[in-house]
Amino acid sequence: MSTLILIPARMASTRLPGKPLADIAGAPMIVHVARRATESGLGRVVVATDTQSVAEAVRAHGFEAVMTRMDHQSGSDRIHEALVALDPERKVETIVNVQGDLPTIDPGIIVASLRPFDDGAVDIATLGVEIVRDEEKTNPNVVKIVGSPLSGTRLRALYFTRATAPWGEGPLYHHVGLYAYRRAALERFVALKPSPLERRERLEQLRALEAGMRIDAEIVQSLPLGVDTPEDLERARTILATRAILAN
């Protein structure tokens, strides 16, 4: 499959203003994400942004950027605009949406996100990690996947929720917000209106499920650090500084 990795980036973060350009080990955070995506070896990597300074920073470090509109309501809308601009001849078959605030992500789990596409019935693929900390099981900021096991490492997603679910004995899975789309699935998704459960849970992936689209989740062992707060940023700086020391 011809694969395009798109990294949506916008400056309008309320908890961490200017997040994409936050310095980590001498480079903007968005550049670290582009590096990790490139290390996956899946294909072309492009940052999709609505801010000229972000595009300039990305290009200054040797990566590709494309400008998008400022009025997008979601990263999915932004990457669709970028896809249309970058691939008018429709050669790209698969699009991977890597969030722009994952500077320490393991490139291997980006690769893993495509494994559910071994099944031709899957429209959208994503990732999950088993929850091991009890406090995360009840934390509404930790989105859970409720799914039917297909194998030891894969679920067919039935629902996503901020609640503690499913009830009873057994593992709970933390949803990692990285998505791979078949091109037709992305086009269909962005044409849909926000759905009732999406608005209630504030989780846009529910729009796809409510429309009858199939989402499978590959279960991985590595939970990427999402940088949303100054504390998260300091953790990312420590992780990447340590990696740099070990590499040398």
Backbone bond lengths (Angstrom), bond angles and torsions (degrees), N, CA, C in turn:
res aa  C-N    CA-C-N  psi(-1)  N-CA   C-N-CA  omega(-1)  CA-C   N-CA-C  phi
1 M - - - 1.465 - - 1.519 109.91 -
2 S 1.336 116.45 141.46 1.451 121.47 173.51 1.524 107.98 -80.72
3 T 1.329 116.10 118.78 1.459 121.27 -172.05 1.526 111.20 -116.39
4 L 1.314 115.17 135.48 1.460 123.01 175.67 1.520 108.17 -120.28
5 I 1.324 116.81 125.13 1.463 121.50 175.46 1.517 108.01 -96.48
6 L 1.322 116.35 122.47 1.458 121.87 177.97 1.522 109.63 -116.16
7 I 1.326 115.75 136.59 1.464 122.52 -178.44 1.518 107.94 -119.39
8 P 1.321 118.84 101.58 1.469 119.92 178.83 1.523 110.53 -73.33
9 A 1.322 116.71 138.27 1.463 120.80 -179.18 1.517 109.44 -144.50
10 R 1.326 115.56 127.20 1.462 120.64 175.35 1.515 108.65 -135.11
11 M 1.319 115.53 156.46 1.469 120.87 -174.65 1.526 112.90 -90.70
12 A 1.322 118.13 -6.25 1.457 121.09 -169.23 1.522 113.91 -85.39
13 S 1.320 118.19 44.09 1.459 121.61 175.29 1.525 108.79 -81.17
14 T 1.327 116.69 132.37 1.472 120.13 -179.46 1.521 111.86 -85.62
15 R 1.339 116.59 -35.41 1.464 119.52 -177.67 1.520 113.10 -81.37
16 L 1.343 116.57 -24.59 1.464 120.39 -179.50 1.523 108.53 -143.53
17 P 1.330 117.35 79.82 1.469 121.33 -176.77 1.537 111.88 -55.30
18 G 1.334 114.75 140.07 1.463 119.72 178.71 1.512 114.07 69.57
19 K 1.326 116.53 23.94 1.468 122.07 -171.84 1.526 114.64 -51.43
20 P 1.338 121.45 -46.59 1.471 119.20 -176.13 1.527 113.97 -59.32
21 L 1.337 116.47 -27.66 1.467 119.89 -176.73 1.523 112.98 -99.16
22 A 1.324 117.68 5.33 1.463 120.75 178.14 1.528 109.94 -59.65
23 D 1.320 116.24 131.83 1.460 120.72 -176.42 1.529 111.14 -74.85
24 I 1.327 115.11 130.83 1.456 122.22 173.42 1.526 107.04 -134.75
25 A 1.306 116.04 113.26 1.474 120.95 177.61 1.526 112.48 53.39
26 G 1.345 116.11 38.20 1.450 120.29 174.18 1.508 116.72 88.58
27 A 1.319 117.47 5.43 1.466 120.48 178.37 1.523 109.09 -141.64
28 P 1.340 117.96 150.77 1.464 120.10 177.43 1.526 111.51 -61.81
29 M 1.322 115.79 149.81 1.466 120.01 -179.57 1.518 112.48 -54.18
30 I 1.327 117.63 -41.68 1.456 120.46 -176.58 1.526 111.08 -63.57
31 V 1.315 117.41 -28.95 1.467 121.19 177.56 1.526 110.31 -69.87
32 H 1.330 116.79 -38.88 1.468 119.18 176.85 1.528 110.70 -62.28
33 V 1.333 117.11 -39.19 1.465 119.95 178.05 1.529 109.85 -63.64
34 A 1.322 116.75 -43.18 1.468 120.18 177.88 1.523 111.31 -61.71
35 R 1.315 116.68 -36.52 1.472 119.89 177.91 1.526 110.68 -64.47
36 R 1.326 116.11 -47.07 1.470 119.51 -179.47 1.539 110.30 -62.40
37 A 1.329 116.79 -41.11 1.457 120.03 179.65 1.528 110.87 -64.14
38 T 1.332 117.21 -41.13 1.460 121.28 178.60 1.525 110.99 -64.41
39 E 1.336 116.36 -37.39 1.464 121.16 179.73 1.525 112.29 -65.27
40 S 1.338 117.11 -18.58 1.459 119.39 177.88 1.523 111.47 -67.74
41 G 1.336 116.77 -25.78 1.452 121.14 178.61 1.520 115.07 72.39
42 L 1.333 117.15 15.89 1.461 119.82 -175.78 1.519 113.74 -78.58
43 G 1.345 116.52 -27.55 1.456 118.64 -177.15 1.508 111.82 155.96
44 R 1.312 115.43 -160.48 1.456 123.40 -177.21 1.528 110.71 -60.56
45 V 1.329 115.47 138.65 1.465 122.29 -179.40 1.526 108.48 -121.30
46 V 1.339 116.92 127.18 1.466 121.09 -179.54 1.528 108.87 -137.85
47 V 1.326 115.56 135.54 1.460 121.38 173.09 1.523 108.33 -89.36
48 A 1.338 116.42 127.97 1.467 122.21 178.70 1.525 108.10 -106.39
49 T 1.324 117.20 115.51 1.460 120.76 -172.73 1.520 111.67 -137.93
50 D 1.325 115.42 159.29 1.461 120.91 175.57 1.520 111.57 -105.99
51 T 1.342 116.94 8.77 1.460 121.50 -173.16 1.525 110.35 -124.80
52 Q 1.328 116.06 123.05 1.457 120.44 -175.63 1.519 112.49 -60.87
53 S 1.332 117.53 -37.99 1.464 119.72 -178.58 1.522 112.06 -64.96
54 V 1.337 117.22 -32.67 1.463 120.21 175.93 1.524 109.92 -67.53
55 A 1.330 116.38 -46.28 1.463 120.05 178.84 1.530 111.09 -59.14
56 E 1.318 116.51 -42.14 1.465 120.15 -179.61 1.522 111.63 -64.56
57 A 1.335 116.75 -41.18 1.460 120.08 179.65 1.524 111.12 -64.93
58 V 1.319 116.39 -41.63 1.464 120.99 179.27 1.524 110.19 -62.49
59 R 1.328 116.55 -46.94 1.470 120.17 -178.58 1.526 111.33 -67.01
60 A 1.329 117.44 -33.82 1.468 120.83 179.57 1.525 112.00 -63.39
61 H 1.331 116.02 -23.74 1.463 120.23 178.52 1.523 112.06 -99.95
62 G 1.328 116.92 13.28 1.456 120.74 172.21 1.508 116.09 88.35
63 F 1.345 116.92 13.81 1.456 120.01 179.66 1.529 109.87 -109.49
64 E 1.309 115.01 168.34 1.459 121.63 -175.46 1.523 110.37 -97.59
65 A 1.334 116.41 142.07 1.461 121.94 177.02 1.515 109.58 -136.75
66 V 1.335 115.60 152.02 1.456 121.79 176.16 1.521 107.78 -133.73
67 M 1.329 116.33 138.57 1.461 121.09 179.89 1.530 109.87 -84.27
68 T 1.330 114.96 139.63 1.455 122.01 177.92 1.524 109.33 -130.05
69 R 1.331 115.89 170.59 1.458 120.98 -178.40 1.529 111.32 -66.22
70 M 1.324 115.32 161.92 1.460 120.53 -178.42 1.529 112.76 -92.48
71 D 1.324 118.32 -9.78 1.462 120.24 -171.05 1.522 113.92 -99.16
72 H 1.322 118.57 14.60 1.462 120.02 179.90 1.523 110.98 -69.05
73 Q 1.339 115.47 139.90 1.455 120.99 179.90 1.517 112.94 -88.12
74 S 1.332 117.35 -15.35 1.467 119.88 -177.77 1.516 110.03 -150.82
75 G 1.336 114.01 163.51 1.457 119.40 175.54 1.511 112.49 -65.02
76 S 1.333 117.30 -29.83 1.464 120.51 179.03 1.523 111.03 -64.16
77 D 1.337 116.43 -41.47 1.462 120.02 177.27 1.523 110.65 -63.75
78 R 1.328 115.85 -39.66 1.468 119.72 -178.72 1.532 110.93 -66.06
79 I 1.328 117.20 -43.70 1.461 117.79 -177.91 1.527 111.01 -71.22
80 H 1.316 117.66 -27.56 1.468 118.35 176.55 1.523 110.65 -67.26
81 E 1.327 117.11 -43.13 1.468 119.05 176.63 1.525 110.19 -59.98
82 A 1.346 116.00 -42.14 1.463 119.81 179.89 1.523 111.27 -63.93
83 L 1.324 116.78 -41.64 1.458 120.81 179.20 1.524 111.36 -59.01
84 V 1.327 116.94 -46.34 1.464 121.00 -179.47 1.527 110.59 -60.75
85 A 1.337 116.11 -40.54 1.465 119.86 -179.14 1.525 112.13 -70.82
86 L 1.325 116.87 -37.92 1.461 121.17 -173.70 1.524 113.33 -84.39
87 D 1.323 116.86 -24.46 1.461 119.95 -172.85 1.528 111.38 -135.39
88 P 1.330 117.51 62.18 1.467 119.57 -179.22 1.523 113.24 -63.66
89 E 1.325 117.42 -22.46 1.465 120.66 -179.83 1.529 112.07 -85.46
90 R 1.334 117.28 -0.91 1.463 123.46 174.28 1.529 112.55 60.08
91 K 1.310 116.37 43.80 1.459 120.50 177.07 1.526 112.34 -85.54
92 V 1.328 116.93 -25.16 1.465 121.08 -178.98 1.523 109.99 -75.08
93 E 1.317 116.00 129.64 1.461 121.55 -179.85 1.523 112.80 -101.95
94 T 1.328 116.19 -29.62 1.464 121.17 -174.38 1.518 109.73 -132.37
95 I 1.327 115.88 134.45 1.463 121.69 -179.60 1.525 108.60 -120.51
96 V 1.316 116.71 128.15 1.461 121.94 176.58 1.525 108.34 -108.27
97 N 1.317 115.63 123.67 1.460 122.65 179.54 1.525 108.15 -99.52
98 V 1.329 116.20 105.52 1.467 121.94 177.86 1.521 108.04 -102.65
99 Q 1.312 117.16 121.00 1.456 120.49 -177.74 1.530 110.86 -61.68
100 G 1.324 115.77 144.11 1.462 121.16 -175.06 1.507 115.20 -79.22
101 D 1.354 117.09 4.29 1.470 119.13 179.60 1.521 111.60 -117.17
102 L 1.343 116.14 33.65 1.471 121.73 179.68 1.533 110.23 -120.56
103 P 1.322 118.33 64.18 1.474 119.98 -172.87 1.523 114.65 -69.32
104 T 1.331 118.04 -18.05 1.464 119.90 -178.11 1.529 112.47 -105.55
105 I 1.321 118.33 10.38 1.463 121.42 -174.03 1.526 111.36 -58.96
106 D 1.309 115.75 140.07 1.457 123.03 176.09 1.536 108.44 -74.05
107 P 1.326 119.08 119.78 1.470 119.97 179.07 1.522 112.91 -55.52
108 G 1.326 116.62 -26.72 1.455 120.17 -179.27 1.513 113.34 -63.92
109 I 1.336 117.67 -31.96 1.464 117.69 -179.72 1.530 110.93 -79.68
110 I 1.329 117.20 -21.43 1.469 119.07 171.53 1.524 108.88 -64.48
111 V 1.313 116.41 -43.39 1.464 121.35 176.28 1.530 110.14 -61.24
112 A 1.337 116.04 -42.71 1.468 120.76 -177.52 1.523 112.42 -61.59
113 S 1.326 116.77 -26.83 1.468 119.49 -177.35 1.522 112.60 -62.95
114 L 1.329 117.80 -19.81 1.466 120.41 -179.09 1.526 113.39 -87.87
115 R 1.325 117.78 -11.08 1.463 119.69 -173.89 1.527 113.52 -60.79
116 P 1.337 119.78 -37.26 1.466 117.77 178.86 1.520 114.46 -59.66
117 F 1.325 117.67 -19.23 1.454 119.85 179.67 1.527 112.81 -72.59
118 D 1.341 116.67 -1.21 1.463 119.04 170.67 1.529 109.96 -60.06
119 D 1.339 115.56 -26.06 1.463 121.76 176.38 1.523 108.12 -95.60
120 G 1.305 117.00 117.46 1.456 121.25 -176.21 1.509 114.67 -64.49
121 A 1.342 117.99 -13.29 1.459 121.02 -179.16 1.521 112.98 -83.41
122 V 1.335 117.17 -10.07 1.465 121.03 -176.60 1.525 109.75 -80.84
123 D 1.335 116.35 128.55 1.465 121.82 178.51 1.522 112.07 -90.55
124 I 1.330 115.63 -43.61 1.458 122.64 -176.05 1.521 108.11 -132.82
125 A 1.333 116.68 137.81 1.454 121.34 177.99 1.520 109.33 -118.00
126 T 1.324 115.36 147.76 1.456 119.85 179.88 1.524 108.83 -148.88
127 L 1.333 117.06 -168.24 1.460 122.21 -173.53 1.516 111.35 -130.18
128 G 1.317 116.03 153.07 1.450 122.06 173.21 1.517 110.32 -140.95
129 V 1.332 115.20 157.61 1.462 122.32 177.03 1.525 107.33 -134.85
130 E 1.320 117.74 135.64 1.459 119.66 178.70 1.529 110.09 -64.64
131 I 1.320 116.27 134.44 1.464 122.20 179.42 1.532 108.33 -79.92
132 V 1.322 116.31 128.07 1.473 120.74 -179.62 1.527 112.32 -114.36
133 R 1.317 117.45 -17.94 1.463 120.61 -179.79 1.525 109.52 -97.12
134 D 1.333 115.72 125.28 1.457 120.31 -175.32 1.520 112.75 -58.06
135 E 1.340 118.01 -37.13 1.455 120.14 -177.02 1.529 112.13 -66.23
136 E 1.325 117.10 -24.96 1.457 119.71 178.61 1.530 112.41 -75.60
137 K 1.326 116.50 -21.90 1.459 119.95 -178.75 1.530 111.67 -67.32
138 T 1.318 116.66 -26.15 1.464 120.69 -178.88 1.526 112.73 -110.77
139 N 1.322 116.87 3.68 1.467 121.52 -178.25 1.531 109.74 -83.08
140 P 1.344 118.84 118.43 1.462 120.02 -178.35 1.523 113.56 -67.53
141 N 1.326 117.70 -15.17 1.463 120.13 176.88 1.531 111.78 -80.49
142 V 1.324 116.11 -11.73 1.466 121.11 175.49 1.525 107.13 -97.87
143 V 1.324 116.51 106.24 1.461 121.47 -177.25 1.527 109.16 -78.45
144 K 1.336 115.63 132.03 1.460 121.05 -177.91 1.528 111.52 -104.54
145 I 1.318 115.47 145.21 1.459 121.95 173.19 1.520 108.09 -96.66
146 V 1.307 116.49 126.42 1.464 121.30 169.07 1.518 105.69 -103.35
147 G 1.332 115.96 116.41 1.456 117.56 -173.76 1.510 113.29 -147.28
148 S 1.305 114.89 162.92 1.452 122.74 176.61 1.523 108.75 -94.26
149 P 1.342 118.55 121.59 1.474 119.73 -178.06 1.520 112.36 -63.74
150 L 1.315 115.41 131.52 1.458 122.03 175.77 1.523 111.12 -103.39
151 S 1.336 114.72 -26.44 1.461 122.17 177.32 1.523 106.46 -162.95
152 G 1.312 116.58 -174.59 1.454 119.64 179.23 1.509 113.83 -67.44
153 T 1.330 117.16 -15.28 1.461 120.04 -177.09 1.522 113.53 -127.80
154 R 1.327 117.12 15.47 1.464 117.33 -176.91 1.518 111.51 -146.20
155 L 1.344 114.40 140.18 1.453 122.11 175.15 1.516 109.57 -121.78
156 R 1.315 115.96 145.53 1.455 120.03 164.60 1.521 106.53 -92.16
157 A 1.319 116.94 116.60 1.461 120.68 -174.23 1.518 110.89 -69.88
158 L 1.322 115.60 127.75 1.454 122.25 174.50 1.515 111.74 -103.98
159 Y 1.353 115.73 -27.13 1.459 120.36 -178.30 1.519 108.55 -165.46
160 F 1.321 115.99 156.02 1.465 123.66 171.12 1.528 106.66 -125.56
161 T 1.320 117.09 139.40 1.455 119.19 -175.44 1.523 111.73 -152.54
162 R 1.330 114.33 155.81 1.464 120.58 173.38 1.530 110.96 -89.20
163 A 1.315 116.41 -10.41 1.462 121.54 179.07 1.530 110.21 -78.06
164 T 1.318 116.08 172.82 1.457 121.11 175.69 1.527 107.52 -84.86
165 A 1.308 117.42 108.57 1.465 120.46 -174.95 1.526 109.25 -156.61
166 P 1.350 116.42 151.88 1.459 127.51 -0.71 1.524 112.22 -78.26
167 W 1.340 115.95 163.33 1.450 122.10 179.36 1.525 109.90 -75.28
168 G 1.334 117.12 155.59 1.454 121.80 174.07 1.513 113.22 98.07
169 E 1.321 115.20 -177.47 1.455 121.29 -177.85 1.525 111.26 -71.22
170 G 1.315 114.70 143.92 1.455 119.74 177.26 1.512 111.46 131.26
171 P 1.325 117.35 169.21 1.457 121.10 -176.70 1.524 112.44 -71.96
172 L 1.333 114.90 152.92 1.459 122.29 168.62 1.523 107.26 -112.82
173 Y 1.327 116.17 148.05 1.462 120.32 -175.51 1.515 111.73 -121.81
174 H 1.322 114.06 129.63 1.460 124.26 176.55 1.531 107.68 -81.80
175 H 1.318 116.79 125.05 1.462 120.25 177.41 1.516 110.59 -79.16
176 V 1.317 116.40 126.76 1.463 122.64 174.04 1.528 107.03 -93.71
177 G 1.328 116.83 121.14 1.462 120.80 -172.74 1.511 114.51 -77.66
178 L 1.306 116.75 57.51 1.467 123.35 174.42 1.522 106.09 -120.93
179 Y 1.324 116.85 128.62 1.460 120.67 -173.72 1.525 111.32 -124.04
180 A 1.323 114.65 142.94 1.461 120.99 167.99 1.526 107.36 -116.94
181 Y 1.305 116.29 133.37 1.462 122.28 -177.42 1.527 110.61 -119.88
182 R 1.315 116.39 138.49 1.454 117.68 159.49 1.531 105.98 -70.16
183 R 1.309 116.46 147.93 1.466 118.88 -173.79 1.533 111.81 -56.21
184 A 1.310 116.78 -45.81 1.466 119.84 -178.70 1.526 111.02 -62.44
185 A 1.333 117.09 -33.82 1.460 120.59 -179.93 1.530 110.97 -68.74
186 L 1.332 117.43 -41.44 1.460 120.10 177.76 1.519 110.34 -63.63
187 E 1.325 116.41 -43.37 1.466 119.86 179.55 1.525 111.24 -62.17
188 R 1.319 116.49 -40.90 1.461 119.37 178.16 1.524 110.93 -67.10
189 F 1.329 116.16 -42.88 1.461 120.83 -176.02 1.519 111.77 -60.37
190 V 1.329 117.57 -47.94 1.465 119.39 -175.58 1.532 111.62 -71.84
191 A 1.329 117.07 -15.82 1.471 120.07 176.82 1.523 112.30 -83.16
192 L 1.337 116.83 -13.30 1.463 121.08 -179.84 1.523 111.35 -80.77
193 K 1.309 116.41 149.79 1.452 120.67 173.41 1.528 109.73 -82.36
194 P 1.335 117.90 154.01 1.464 119.38 175.04 1.526 110.93 -53.63
195 S 1.321 115.86 138.16 1.461 121.62 -173.87 1.524 111.48 -96.96
196 P 1.329 117.75 165.05 1.469 120.26 -178.51 1.524 114.07 -59.02
197 L 1.338 117.39 -46.33 1.463 119.05 -179.02 1.527 111.04 -70.76
198 E 1.320 116.87 -34.04 1.468 120.38 175.14 1.521 110.12 -57.82
199 R 1.325 116.86 -46.29 1.472 120.03 -178.79 1.537 111.17 -67.76
200 R 1.325 115.64 -36.63 1.460 118.87 -177.57 1.527 111.96 -70.09
201 E 1.338 116.59 -46.56 1.471 120.36 -177.92 1.535 112.49 -87.53
202 R 1.344 115.33 -13.69 1.467 121.00 -174.15 1.535 110.79 59.40
203 L 1.343 113.94 48.54 1.463 122.44 179.18 1.525 108.24 -136.34
204 E 1.345 117.01 108.59 1.454 119.36 -171.64 1.523 113.25 -69.88
205 Q 1.344 118.63 -20.64 1.452 119.44 179.36 1.534 112.31 -64.94
206 L 1.329 116.57 -20.62 1.470 119.68 177.31 1.531 111.36 -67.02
207 R 1.317 117.20 -24.98 1.469 120.90 176.00 1.526 110.20 -58.85
208 A 1.322 115.87 -41.79 1.466 119.67 179.81 1.522 111.23 -66.93
209 L 1.325 116.88 -44.39 1.462 119.45 -179.58 1.522 111.20 -64.43
210 E 1.327 117.20 -41.17 1.463 119.95 -179.98 1.529 111.64 -65.08
211 A 1.317 116.36 -25.06 1.468 120.61 178.60 1.525 112.10 -87.94
212 G 1.339 117.25 2.60 1.456 120.47 177.85 1.514 114.80 86.86
213 M 1.333 117.23 11.91 1.455 119.84 178.39 1.523 109.23 -81.11
214 R 1.306 116.14 151.37 1.470 120.67 -177.95 1.520 110.63 -99.22
215 I 1.327 115.67 129.59 1.459 123.11 175.72 1.523 108.22 -121.32
216 D 1.316 117.20 123.98 1.467 122.08 172.66 1.524 108.94 -111.28
217 A 1.324 115.62 145.98 1.462 121.42 -179.04 1.518 110.34 -117.85
218 E 1.312 116.65 126.92 1.462 122.51 173.02 1.523 107.81 -85.42
219 I 1.323 117.02 129.61 1.461 121.29 179.95 1.526 108.56 -89.14
220 V 1.329 115.97 122.98 1.459 122.22 -178.53 1.526 109.12 -119.56
221 Q 1.320 115.90 172.53 1.471 120.47 -176.04 1.520 112.94 -99.35
222 S 1.320 117.18 -15.38 1.467 121.60 -173.08 1.522 110.85 -106.72
223 L 1.327 116.55 119.51 1.459 121.59 176.77 1.523 108.90 -96.50
224 P 1.332 118.57 113.37 1.468 119.60 -178.71 1.517 111.87 -70.57
225 L 1.303 115.61 147.77 1.462 121.85 177.52 1.519 109.47 -80.28
226 G 1.319 116.53 115.95 1.453 120.96 173.14 1.523 109.32 -87.81
227 V 1.324 116.68 125.78 1.461 121.21 -176.49 1.526 109.63 -92.25
228 D 1.331 116.36 105.46 1.458 121.90 -178.90 1.524 113.34 -121.04
229 T 1.332 117.12 -17.53 1.462 121.70 -174.92 1.527 109.80 -134.09
230 P 1.326 117.64 165.21 1.469 119.74 175.06 1.530 112.22 -57.26
231 E 1.329 117.08 -33.47 1.468 120.17 179.06 1.526 110.96 -66.90
232 D 1.323 115.81 -40.98 1.467 120.01 176.24 1.519 110.79 -61.61
233 L 1.322 116.04 -40.06 1.460 120.46 -179.14 1.521 110.47 -62.34
234 E 1.317 117.09 -41.79 1.472 119.98 178.62 1.523 110.82 -65.05
235 R 1.331 117.56 -38.02 1.464 120.22 176.65 1.523 110.66 -62.35
236 A 1.331 117.03 -43.18 1.461 120.81 179.38 1.524 110.52 -62.84
237 R 1.324 116.35 -41.02 1.472 119.69 178.24 1.521 111.31 -61.30
238 T 1.321 116.50 -41.34 1.463 120.46 179.60 1.522 110.84 -65.81
239 I 1.329 116.79 -44.73 1.468 121.15 -178.99 1.518 111.11 -61.28
240 L 1.335 116.99 -47.45 1.458 119.20 -176.07 1.524 112.44 -74.91
241 A 1.327 117.18 -30.61 1.474 119.95 175.06 1.515 109.27 -65.66
242 T 1.326 117.35 -40.58 1.462 121.20 178.67 1.526 111.20 -64.87
243 R 1.326 115.91 -42.02 1.465 119.38 177.43 1.519 111.36 -60.46
244 A 1.355 116.10 -40.94 1.469 119.83 -179.36 1.523 111.26 -63.65
245 I 1.337 115.40 -39.91 1.480 119.70 178.76 1.521 110.62 -64.14
246 L 1.336 116.10 -45.12 1.460 120.06 -178.94 1.521 111.67 -65.48
247 A 1.346 116.18 -34.34 1.462 120.20 -179.58 1.519 112.04 -68.06
248 N 1.333 115.93 -26.74 1.456 120.71 -179.58 1.522 112.54 -93.96
